[in-house]
Amino acid sequence: MEREYYKTKESVEEYIRLAKDVNGRQLIEKLKQVLAPKSTLLEIGSGPGSDWKILNKSFQVMGSDNSIEFLNHLRAENPNGKFLELDAITLQTDKKFDGIYSNKVLHHLNDHELVNSIKKQYEVLNTQGVICHSFWKGEGSEIFKGLFVKYHTEKSLKEVFGQHFKILSIESYAEFEQGDSLLLLGIKK
Ligand SMILES: C[S@@+](CC[C@H](N)C(=O)[O-])C[C@H]1O[C@@H](n2cnc3c(N)ncnc32)[C@H](O)[C@@H]1O
């Protein structure tokens, strides 16, 4: 059951329904302050594609997900869009990007997987490449709907991303309630 939630048609339809009024517009505004218009951008874990649509207005965006069900939905909704089947941990692509964005995706990675993902993010980014990722703020981890969820603090993010990226900012913001989320912006060292 673990990690199956985003893989079945039923759960993907449920997620799309539940998340239909939610998007990362305010996070993307922060990204736009550090990434020039028309830059190439990889979105990890595009899911329903709400953020992909906003990103697509400013950047040359490549959407991605490791769920075939989400990819089917993304491709059907956006026939002219570019999407890759990509796992956040391995990021197996020979393409290079000026930026990488994810909204509430990397919290599904355990500590070891996150370290591997960050190394790969460093590799697939061009010089001066930037990252913009959101997380749930808190301590510890849990299994929610059969999925692993790891909570992060400013300190834990600084430690793990600081190996390969200069941290530009880590800000807390409200997804559902004040201070429940963190947005990290960084630039390749
Ligand atoms: C909480 S949803 C967020 C979706 C979207 N970014 C949003 O803001 O609505 C998590 C997404 O990450 C994807 N995901 C989870 N683990 C992943 C992994 N290891 N590699 C790539 N995508 C993953 C899921 O399929 C799902 O689309």
The ligand as an ORCA input file, in Angstrom:
! r2SCAN-3c Opt
* xyz 0 1
  C       1.016     16.301     -2.650
  S       1.095     15.973     -4.391
  C       1.508     17.609     -4.988
  C       1.158     17.772     -6.440
  C       1.342     19.187     -6.998
  N       2.730     19.601     -6.945
  C       0.457     20.145     -6.265
  O       0.972     21.124     -5.717
  O      -0.781     19.930     -6.259
  C       2.595     15.085     -4.579
  C       2.943     14.785     -6.018
  O       4.264     14.286     -6.044
  C       4.315     13.118     -6.832
  N       5.396     12.302     -6.279
  C       5.456     11.680     -5.084
  N       6.630     11.038     -4.943
  C       7.337     11.279     -6.082
  C       8.608     10.893     -6.557
  N       9.424     10.108     -5.831
  N       9.015     11.319     -7.772
  C       8.208     12.109     -8.527
  N       6.980     12.504     -8.145
  C       6.538     12.086     -6.937
  C       2.930     12.503     -6.714
  O       2.635     11.618     -7.771
  C       2.074     13.751     -6.704
  O       1.797     14.197     -7.999
*
